[in-house]
Amino acid sequence: MVRSRTKDAVSACVSLLLGCLAYLAVVGPRALRPTNIAWLSNGDPATHFLGWQFFRNSEWAFPLGLNPSYGLEISTSVLYSDSIPLFAFIFKPFASLFPQVFQYTGIWLLTCFLLQAWFGWKLIGLITKEPVIRVLGSGLFVFSLPMLFRLSGHFSLVGHFVILAAIYLSFRPLRKAGLMAWAVLLVVAAMVHAYLLVMVAAFWVTDLFRGGLEHKRIPLHLWSEFGAVLIIVGLACWQVGYFSVGSSAAGDGFGHYRMNLLSIFDPNGWSFVLNDIPGGPGEYEGFNYLGLGVIFLLLFGVPAIVSGEIGLLHATRRHAILLLPLASLALFSLSNQVGIGQFEFTVSLPEPLTGLAAIFRSSGRMFWPVFYFILLLSIFIVVRGNNRRGAILLLTIALVAQVLDTRAKWEQLRAEFMVSPAAQWPTSMKAVFWEEAAQRYKEVRTAPPRNKTRLPPWQEVATYAGHYGMGTDSVYLARLDTERLHMAKSRAANILRSGDYPDASLYILDPAEVPVAVEAFDFGADALLLVDGFYVIAPGWMNCGHCSDVRDAESGIVVGERIWFSKTRRGVRYLLNGWAIPEVWGTWSNSNSALIVLPLAEGDVRSILIEANALVDTGHRKQNVQVRVNGVSVGNVALEARSGNRFRIVLPDEVRQRVKKAGTIVMEFRFPNSARPKDLRLNNDTRELALGIVALTVYSDAHRGG
């Protein structure tokens, strides 16, 4: 007995060691460094880290998982940034002890590999106590491709060990697991990912039903367990923040992110030997390739199945109840738009049903428990159909084949994890202004607020806000309340139109919103800036005595520098609304008004020289141009030549001081007699033209540029 326990202990330790070695081979050691976030710099991993960064720096909210600083009015919880609430809750109480940059994702991934090996070892122990077989089998569980596939960015979904734990509890005789084990597992799953919670819950309900069948009815203690566990899990979900989004948060995509019927044989780039099977564009969510090793085991198990001597039929009858959750999850994974390779057919469902299913739109993931049953079945067949040596040989070949055949893909993943360590991400927000602004403002807002904005880039803005402990609505969330998002957009639009900006908020604008902001902007009180390529509104900056003059040393223009506006030149980046497509000579205005925003690198600007063409003709002898700079009218010019026009704008003292403080020139052009070349019978051009800007130069001398 003691010897048997010793063998089990050694076997378990070897399996855990195998899990650790697999982690080091696939992920590598650098991800374990808490201050290394270089490997988290793009897409989903970025919001995983940023969600935690804001959560750790915020006071505890209620429910506990709420993350109000990460999203402000559109914020949800740490769950919906996929920041692994289980670890977020564990590490947050100790956040003050950690360095400013601290990530636990690498530790989480190692935990997943270890527990995947452990529960794989436990499951195989239900088939055989042979230690070598248990170790080899646990290796196949660790190299389960649906789990490894999630290392591409969905790190919370690497937690497949909760599925293995649920399967293990389901196989235990006479429901020895009981209330506590299921409650703990369900809470853990809830604190990792909603999809994993659904899968585990399916097996728990089935286990309860099995207990009822054993008693010919569902006794009172099972009803009590059902109610107790439901309450415990409901409370956990509430505190994690599942209910922080409304019913409008359900997305589309059900039927797109499905599993293809051929997915278990489709390597999708994960095999040297087998070719990919063409399928639908969203079927990566249903990636469930068995792997060359598992397919090998199934093929070699066919004779044993045919012989009928391995007890498969008996085992199936004994655990027939488990076919219920497996079949249900498998059917849901296929969705109502069933794909077979490149072919598909649709099963019509009532609209309310498809709307409900859309809550779990990535239905292809739901096949994972079935995948693990197939893997366990392949090991069962090999063990029961062969002697000890034969089973060990086949499992060894299968494990080696599984690892080597997928090597190219997991080595590619390893390269992404093993990038040079860094405690910060590259950013274009380098101007001194950003640090000073962080001392003045409590929030960084985008206009309009969106989920995962491209302009301005959500990640850079959120990283800046997180670094300085500011709140922001520049976020990337898996789910958010669309009604609250609509309200936030309306509020931002009203603020831009009215020019009434909250004192505590720094605004970063989509370039398309700058013209809207200019219409009602108070240039005497607030600053409209172009810094490091970002259009910024800094409320109250102009009246702030201790706020520095803004300078963009990286990309700002220098006094005396001639800025060209042809299609390949630098000036076109400063053109906003009202301009046509740049041409080889310069750029035409294309409306009755146009806007240029110029960032300054240095100097006190006193005058601006503009070189331009104009739309004039014998029947349209002059083109009037009205110019405003930083909210003040600075001149009216009449252009009478088609080309070679040069005119100088002298800035009044009031404007000079505004420009000096803001470090940005905002030039508004009005064209009261713009015209269409077609109407003037010049050509067939239907654009509304007036000024064709060629070049611009700023001077510190009011008399230069003549």
BELSUL-V188350 format. One record per helix or strand of 3 or more residues. SS is the DSSP state (H for helix, E for strand). FROM is the first residue (numbers start at 0). LEN is the number of residues. If there is no record, write none. Layout:
BEGIN
ss=SS from=FROM len=LEN
ss=SS from=FROM len=LEN
END
This chain:
BEGIN
ss=H from=1 len=25
ss=H from=28 len=4
ss=H from=37 len=3
ss=H from=42 len=15
ss=H from=71 len=3
ss=H from=84 len=8
ss=H from=94 len=3
ss=H from=104 len=20
ss=H from=130 len=12
ss=H from=144 len=8
ss=H from=154 len=4
ss=H from=160 len=11
ss=H from=172 len=3
ss=H from=177 len=13
ss=H from=193 len=21
ss=H from=219 len=21
ss=H from=241 len=3
ss=H from=246 len=3
ss=H from=262 len=3
ss=H from=282 len=4
ss=H from=291 len=16
ss=H from=311 len=7
ss=H from=321 len=13
ss=E from=336 len=4
ss=E from=342 len=4
ss=H from=350 len=10
ss=H from=362 len=23
ss=H from=387 len=18
ss=H from=406 len=11
ss=H from=431 len=9
ss=E from=442 len=5
ss=H from=457 len=10
ss=H from=481 len=17
ss=E from=504 len=5
ss=H from=510 len=9
ss=E from=526 len=5
ss=E from=533 len=5
ss=H from=540 len=3
ss=E from=561 len=3
ss=H from=569 len=5
ss=E from=586 len=3
ss=E from=592 len=8
ss=E from=606 len=8
ss=E from=622 len=7
ss=E from=631 len=8
ss=E from=644 len=6
ss=H from=652 len=10
ss=E from=663 len=7
ss=E from=690 len=9
END
